[in-house]
Amino acid sequence: MSRASATQLERRLELLVLEAEVQRATLAASIGQLEQKRVLAWATGAGRLLFQAFASPRVRWLLMAAIWRRFVRRRRA
């Protein structure tokens, strides 16, 4: 193998390593964005479920009764 072809192969290897690093960084960023979207979708779903639960008068009444009971207990003590 000539010296020129060895130098060319080394340069090509360096470029491939740099390209692999860029691809890893891009993949990590993409995975991070997907995880953020998944967390946001989960939080949105949980919020929607809570909103639907509090839309029911019975749930609101039970929640207020529980809060009132704790308030009265603390006041008596």
JOHUJO-V973176 format. One record per backbone hydrogen bond with DSSP energy under -0.5 kcal/mol. NH is the residue of the N-H (numbers start at 1). CO is the residue of the C=O. E is the energy in kcal/mol with one decimal. If there is no record, write none. Layout:
# JOHUJO-V973176
<<NH,CO,E> <NH,CO,E>>
This chain:
# JOHUJO-V973176
<<6,2,-2.0> <7,3,-2.2> <8,4,-2.4> <9,5,-2.4> <10,6,-2.3> <11,7,-2.4> <12,8,-2.4> <13,9,-2.4> <14,10,-2.3> <15,11,-2.3> <16,12,-2.3> <17,13,-2.2> <18,14,-2.5> <19,15,-2.5> <20,16,-2.2> <21,17,-2.1> <22,18,-2.1> <23,19,-2.4> <24,20,-2.4> <25,21,-2.4> <26,22,-2.5> <27,23,-2.6> <28,24,-2.6> <29,25,-2.2> <30,26,-2.4> <31,27,-2.6> <32,28,-2.3> <33,29,-2.2> <34,30,-2.3> <35,31,-2.4> <36,32,-2.1> <37,33,-2.4> <38,34,-2.3> <39,35,-2.4> <40,36,-2.5> <41,37,-2.6> <42,38,-2.3> <43,39,-2.7> <44,40,-2.4> <45,41,-2.2> <46,42,-2.6> <47,43,-2.6> <48,44,-2.4> <49,45,-2.2> <50,46,-2.5> <51,47,-2.6> <52,48,-2.3> <53,49,-2.2> <54,50,-2.8> <55,51,-0.9> <56,53,-1.3> <60,56,-2.0> <61,57,-2.6> <62,58,-2.5> <63,59,-2.5> <64,60,-2.5> <65,61,-2.5> <66,62,-2.2> <67,63,-2.3> <68,64,-2.8> <69,65,-2.4> <70,66,-1.9> <71,67,-2.3> <72,68,-2.6> <73,69,-2.2> <74,70,-2.2> <75,71,-1.7> <76,72,-1.9> <77,73,-1.6>>
